[in-house]
Amino acid sequence: MKIRMGFVSNSSSSSFCIIGTENSDLIRKLAEAENKSFDYDGEDWDDDKYDYFGYGCNEGEVIDFYGDESPYYAGIDLKKFGEDISIKEMKKLFIKKVKKELGVDVEEEDVALLFGECGN
């Protein structure tokens, strides 16, 4: 039996790998900083009223948001950092970029390497 250790993609989905956060309060702040107008009830985004997040990815100017009924992750695609950089360095650059461009303070413990699959 063969086990694939990388991402598998087909015509109905694509994989993502980002440096970002899954902290819902921080995702809300980042969305507001990206001028995305949402009602947030503490558990879920109001997708019936605001159709910004369907199943997949919603790209912002600085941050991209990933989820189906609500954004589970917010971050920056690893491809934007280049190949010769460590995850620790990416985390620091993420924190610096979000502070500089969006005015949002992020703690290092809220930043992680996140990955998954989003639909088209």
Phi and psi restraints in degrees (value plus and minus 20) as a CYANA .aco file:
   2 LYS   PHI    -118.7   -78.7
   2 LYS   PSI     121.0   161.0
   3 ILE   PHI    -139.2   -99.2
   3 ILE   PSI     104.6   144.6
   4 ARG   PHI    -109.2   -69.2
   4 ARG   PSI     108.1   148.1
   5 MET   PHI    -116.5   -76.5
   5 MET   PSI     -22.6    17.4
   6 GLY   PHI    -127.1   -87.1
   6 GLY   PSI    -188.4  -148.4
   7 PHE   PHI    -101.1   -61.1
   7 PHE   PSI     126.6   166.6
   8 VAL   PHI    -136.9   -96.9
   8 VAL   PSI     113.9   153.9
   9 SER   PHI    -149.4  -109.4
   9 SER   PSI     129.8   169.8
  10 ASN   PHI    -156.1  -116.1
  10 ASN   PSI    -192.1  -152.1
  11 SER   PHI     -87.1   -47.1
  11 SER   PSI     -39.7     0.3
  12 SER   PHI    -121.2   -81.2
  12 SER   PSI     -17.7    22.3
  13 SER   PHI    -173.4  -133.4
  13 SER   PSI     144.2   184.2
  14 SER   PHI    -164.7  -124.7
  14 SER   PSI     134.8   174.8
  15 SER   PHI    -115.1   -75.1
  15 SER   PSI     133.2   173.2
  16 PHE   PHI    -153.3  -113.3
  16 PHE   PSI     133.0   173.0
  17 CYS   PHI    -161.3  -121.3
  17 CYS   PSI      95.5   135.5
  18 ILE   PHI    -151.3  -111.3
  18 ILE   PSI     140.6   180.6
  19 ILE   PHI    -121.0   -81.0
  19 ILE   PSI     102.0   142.0
  20 GLY   PHI    -194.2  -154.2
  20 GLY   PSI    -170.3  -130.3
  21 THR   PHI    -157.4  -117.4
  21 THR   PSI     134.2   174.2
  22 GLU   PHI    -138.7   -98.7
  22 GLU   PSI      -7.9    32.1
  23 ASN   PHI     -94.3   -54.3
  23 ASN   PSI      94.2   134.2
  24 SER   PHI     -81.9   -41.9
  24 SER   PSI     -56.5   -16.5
  25 ASP   PHI     -85.7   -45.7
  25 ASP   PSI     -60.8   -20.8
  26 LEU   PHI     -89.0   -49.0
  26 LEU   PSI     -58.9   -18.9
  27 ILE   PHI     -79.5   -39.5
  27 ILE   PSI     -62.3   -22.3
  28 ARG   PHI     -80.5   -40.5
  28 ARG   PSI     -65.7   -25.7
  29 LYS   PHI     -83.1   -43.1
  29 LYS   PSI     -61.6   -21.6
  30 LEU   PHI     -85.5   -45.5
  30 LEU   PSI     -60.2   -20.2
  31 ALA   PHI     -83.5   -43.5
  31 ALA   PSI     -62.5   -22.5
  32 GLU   PHI     -83.5   -43.5
  32 GLU   PSI     -61.0   -21.0
  33 ALA   PHI     -85.7   -45.7
  33 ALA   PSI     -47.9    -7.9
  34 GLU   PHI    -104.9   -64.9
  34 GLU   PSI     -11.7    28.3
  35 ASN   PHI      40.7    80.7
  35 ASN   PSI      16.3    56.3
  36 LYS   PHI    -115.3   -75.3
  36 LYS   PSI      99.3   139.3
  37 SER   PHI    -111.0   -71.0
  37 SER   PSI      91.0   131.0
  38 PHE   PHI    -150.7  -110.7
  38 PHE   PSI     131.7   171.7
  39 ASP   PHI    -115.2   -75.2
  39 ASP   PSI     111.2   151.2
  40 TYR   PHI    -144.9  -104.9
  40 TYR   PSI      99.8   139.8
  41 ASP   PHI    -118.0   -78.0
  41 ASP   PSI     -10.2    29.8
  42 GLY   PHI      76.4   116.4
  42 GLY   PSI     -40.0     0.0
  43 GLU   PHI    -143.9  -103.9
  43 GLU   PSI     -54.2   -14.2
  44 ASP   PHI    -169.7  -129.7
  44 ASP   PSI     133.7   173.7
  45 TRP   PHI    -105.0   -65.0
  45 TRP   PSI     127.9   167.9
  46 ASP   PHI    -103.2   -63.2
  46 ASP   PSI      64.4   104.4
  47 ASP   PHI     -94.1   -54.1
  47 ASP   PSI     -40.8    -0.8
  48 ASP   PHI     -89.5   -49.5
  48 ASP   PSI     -56.4   -16.4
  49 LYS   PHI    -106.4   -66.4
  49 LYS   PSI     -60.2   -20.2
  50 TYR   PHI    -139.6   -99.6
  50 TYR   PSI      94.1   134.1
  51 ASP   PHI    -113.1   -73.1
  51 ASP   PSI      20.9    60.9
  52 TYR   PHI     -99.6   -59.6
  52 TYR   PSI     -55.9   -15.9
  53 PHE   PHI    -132.8   -92.8
  53 PHE   PSI      78.9   118.9
  54 GLY   PHI    -114.2   -74.2
  54 GLY   PSI    -183.4  -143.4
  55 TYR   PHI     -93.4   -53.4
  55 TYR   PSI      96.5   136.5
  56 GLY   PHI     117.0   157.0
  56 GLY   PSI    -158.8  -118.8
  57 CYS   PHI    -143.3  -103.3
  57 CYS   PSI     118.7   158.7
  58 ASN   PHI    -137.6   -97.6
  58 ASN   PSI      97.5   137.5
  59 GLU   PHI    -106.9   -66.9
  59 GLU   PSI     111.1   151.1
  60 GLY   PHI    -123.0   -83.0
  60 GLY   PSI    -197.5  -157.5
  61 GLU   PHI     -87.8   -47.8
  61 GLU   PSI     -58.6   -18.6
  62 VAL   PHI    -134.9   -94.9
  62 VAL   PSI     -64.4   -24.4
  63 ILE   PHI    -134.5   -94.5
  63 ILE   PSI     122.3   162.3
  64 ASP   PHI    -125.5   -85.5
  64 ASP   PSI     127.7   167.7
  65 PHE   PHI    -138.0   -98.0
  65 PHE   PSI     114.2   154.2
  66 TYR   PHI    -143.8  -103.8
  66 TYR   PSI     116.1   156.1
  67 GLY   PHI     147.8   187.8
  67 GLY   PSI    -198.5  -158.5
  68 ASP   PHI    -131.2   -91.2
  68 ASP   PSI    -101.3   -61.3
  69 GLU   PHI    -101.7   -61.7
  69 GLU   PSI     -40.0     0.0
  70 SER   PHI    -168.6  -128.6
  70 SER   PSI     135.4   175.4
  71 PRO   PHI     -94.4   -54.4
  71 PRO   PSI      99.5   139.5
  72 TYR   PHI    -106.5   -66.5
  72 TYR   PSI     -49.7    -9.7
  73 TYR   PHI    -155.8  -115.8
  73 TYR   PSI     130.1   170.1
  74 ALA   PHI    -157.3  -117.3
  74 ALA   PSI     111.3   151.3
  75 GLY   PHI    -195.8  -155.8
  75 GLY   PSI    -189.3  -149.3
  76 ILE   PHI    -137.9   -97.9
  76 ILE   PSI     111.5   151.5
  77 ASP   PHI     -78.3   -38.3
  77 ASP   PSI     115.4   155.4
  78 LEU   PHI     -78.6   -38.6
  78 LEU   PSI     -50.2   -10.2
  79 LYS   PHI     -80.0   -40.0
  79 LYS   PSI     -44.1    -4.1
  80 LYS   PHI     -95.7   -55.7
  80 LYS   PSI     -31.2     8.8
  81 PHE   PHI    -115.3   -75.3
  81 PHE   PSI     -35.7     4.3
  82 GLY   PHI      70.3   110.3
  82 GLY   PSI     156.5   196.5
  83 GLU   PHI    -112.3   -72.3
  83 GLU   PSI     -50.5   -10.5
  84 ASP   PHI    -119.5   -79.5
  84 ASP   PSI      41.0    81.0
  85 ILE   PHI    -167.0  -127.0
  85 ILE   PSI     120.1   160.1
  86 SER   PHI    -101.9   -61.9
  86 SER   PSI     143.1   183.1
  87 ILE   PHI     -82.2   -42.2
  87 ILE   PSI     -59.7   -19.7
  88 LYS   PHI     -79.9   -39.9
  88 LYS   PSI     -62.2   -22.2
  89 GLU   PHI     -87.1   -47.1
  89 GLU   PSI     -58.0   -18.0
  90 MET   PHI     -82.3   -42.3
  90 MET   PSI     -61.4   -21.4
  91 LYS   PHI     -78.4   -38.4
  91 LYS   PSI     -66.4   -26.4
  92 LYS   PHI     -82.9   -42.9
  92 LYS   PSI     -61.7   -21.7
  93 LEU   PHI     -86.1   -46.1
  93 LEU   PSI     -58.6   -18.6
  94 PHE   PHI     -79.2   -39.2
  94 PHE   PSI     -70.1   -30.1
  95 ILE   PHI     -79.2   -39.2
  95 ILE   PSI     -65.2   -25.2
  96 LYS   PHI     -84.9   -44.9
  96 LYS   PSI     -64.4   -24.4
  97 LYS   PHI     -85.5   -45.5
  97 LYS   PSI     -63.7   -23.7
  98 VAL   PHI     -84.5   -44.5
  98 VAL   PSI     -60.0   -20.0
  99 LYS   PHI     -86.4   -46.4
  99 LYS   PSI     -67.0   -27.0
 100 LYS   PHI     -88.7   -48.7
 100 LYS   PSI     -66.7   -26.7
 101 GLU   PHI    -112.0   -72.0
 101 GLU   PSI     -45.5    -5.5
 102 LEU   PHI    -138.4   -98.4
 102 LEU   PSI     -31.0     9.0
 103 GLY   PHI      50.7    90.7
 103 GLY   PSI       4.5    44.5
 104 VAL   PHI    -130.0   -90.0
 104 VAL   PSI     106.8   146.8
 105 ASP   PHI    -101.1   -61.1
 105 ASP   PSI     112.8   152.8
 106 VAL   PHI    -148.0  -108.0
 106 VAL   PSI     112.5   152.5
 107 GLU   PHI    -105.1   -65.1
 107 GLU   PSI     124.5   164.5
 108 GLU   PHI     -78.3   -38.3
 108 GLU   PSI     -53.8   -13.8
 109 GLU   PHI     -89.8   -49.8
 109 GLU   PSI     -34.4     5.6
 110 ASP   PHI    -109.8   -69.8
 110 ASP   PSI     -21.3    18.7
 111 VAL   PHI    -128.9   -88.9
 111 VAL   PSI     114.5   154.5
 112 ALA   PHI    -170.5  -130.5
 112 ALA   PSI     146.6   186.6
 113 LEU   PHI     -99.6   -59.6
 113 LEU   PSI     100.4   140.4
 114 LEU   PHI    -143.9  -103.9
 114 LEU   PSI     126.8   166.8
 115 PHE   PHI    -170.2  -130.2
 115 PHE   PSI     140.9   180.9
 116 GLY   PHI     155.0   195.0
 116 GLY   PSI    -178.8  -138.8
 117 GLU   PHI    -151.8  -111.8
 117 GLU   PSI     115.3   155.3
 118 CYS   PHI    -143.2  -103.2
 118 CYS   PSI     126.5   166.5
 119 GLY   PHI    -103.8   -63.8
 119 GLY   PSI     143.0   183.0
